[in-house]
Amino acid sequence: MTFDQYGDPDVLSLTEQPDPKVGPGEVLIEARAASVNPVDWKIVSGGLDGMMDVRFPAVPGWDVAGVVVAVGPDTPEWSVGDEVMAYARKDYVHGGTFAEKVTAPARTVGRKPESLSWAEAASVPLAGLTALQVLDGLDVDESTTVLIHGGGGGVGSFGIQIARARGARVIATASSGQHDRLRALGAEPVEYGEGLVDAVRALASDGVDAVADFVGGVVEQTTAVLADGGRHASVADPSAVEAGGAWRWVRPAADDLERLAALVDAGHLTVDVEEIFQLEDAAAAFARSQEGHVHGKLAISISE
């Protein structure tokens, strides 16, 4: 699936491309599934043009799960036949994961948990790493009460489960229709929007120790519910820095993928795939993501 100019999802087209070369420090993955993240359609639209180079024709996508079919000359940690998942982000956009074969730097690759389907495994890397690394930066542990903005989304649902696995108390925002789902994940749900501050303060009268923002546009509400000395971070709003917090951008990290796999194996982390699209329907998957009301993850089946 490629695009040769910026635009709406309909610029994507199914094309034949040569197999990618496998360089030093890389593995070649025969993709079984990928997943869609908002950053994918933002790249296709040109929204990240000021940050990342794009080499047309480009294949979008950073999440993948599949089987290693070749390794670079200095990649002893992986062997042909290994089942893996990866946040296969490179330094520029060209050979992404919405393809039958994709190269991934070894530093971006982790093992696929046996209990997950290909679509579930492909849905873990970017969203799971985002949640994990934000919670790491906030020092969330058993002594923490944390508020998660966007608990119903893919990143938020991972964040709830990771925080609960650490013993933290979790309050999470979502629409009322998602509250039962959030309770099942271990969170205390509150409605987002007007009345949020009062709702959180009703649950934590002294404020929360940490806030993880996975939606953006909530800095004022975040600072209003923080306890004295509380900390906050956002993946969607750089202005969090001006309010004393942090702005986080997820990094590929093989070790962190292994930590996520361990949580899956221990039964602490489940993956909610809302819908699976075929590769030729990637444009429809992008459009679905753009609607902004996805609960869980959208996956792309490639060769399951």
Order of alpha helices (4+ residues) and beta strands (2+ residues): beta-alpha-beta-beta-beta-beta-beta-beta-alpha-alpha-beta-alpha-beta-alpha-beta-alpha-beta-alpha-beta-beta-alpha-beta-alpha-beta
